Amino acid sequence: MRIRATLNALALRLDGNETPEMLRKALADLPPLPLEVEVAGAVGQGVLEALLELGRERGLQLRPQRGEKYIPYTEVIDQTLRSGSRVESPGTVVILGDVNAGAEVVAAGDIIVVGKLRGLAHAGATGREEAAIWAMSLEAKQLRIAHHVAQAPEGQGGPRGPERARVHEGQIVVEAWGKPREKR
């Protein structure tokens, strides 16, 4: 457990090793400021009940975990995905080949295509807006990142080189690796 004071609250991070007694004791001598709680580990029912009790006295706000979210693993596919193929992963997916039109790649993490991306790619499928789609040649008609969807502009020219698609200010932005490009 970590506690730090902010301007208007006590920021409390629960790591999952706390007991209700530890929680009450740690907050007993601190000012009665509202609590901003971040849960970074498994928290038992007793700790939750103690937290709710303290929250009724002080005020309580739950915050999402800060920093990088855990992505379980990276899945590497060492072949081209043909039309009708579908790859779904709770982690990041790396395709060593092309993703042809009619093929789909859905990942909770990033999607990296070492080849041409012509099929559907949905990165951050569980809502992770920090996810990105990388391709040596990004030629897909539609890209999805978290809940955002982008359509390729009409009359888009040929290959432009390696590109990355990411969410910026609520839109999917496609950019050359290292340099901003166009909004889709």
Secondary structure, DSSP 8 states (H G I E B T S, - for coil): -EEEE-SSSEEEEE-S---HHHHHHHHHTS----EEEEE-S---HHHHHHHHHHHHHH-EEEE---S------EEEE-S-B-TT-EEEESSEEEESS-B-TT-EEEESS-EEEEEEE-SEEEESTTS-TT-EEEEEEE--SEEEETTEEEE--TT--S--SSEEEEEETTEEEEEETTB---B-
